[in-house]
């Protein structure tokens, strides 16, 4: 993680991380290992702070 990303995350006060099924795109809870919609076990972790424009 870059310094700029860490500072943006700290300033925003959030550690928001999204978990999404790679197969169908359904947002899942961090505790789920399988997609409730399609049953896939391919869950992606997405940290929006890493992709914010500077």
Secondary structure, DSSP 8 states (H G I E B T S, - for coil): --HHHHHHHHHHT----EEEETTT--EE-TT-SS-TTT----EEEE-GGGG---
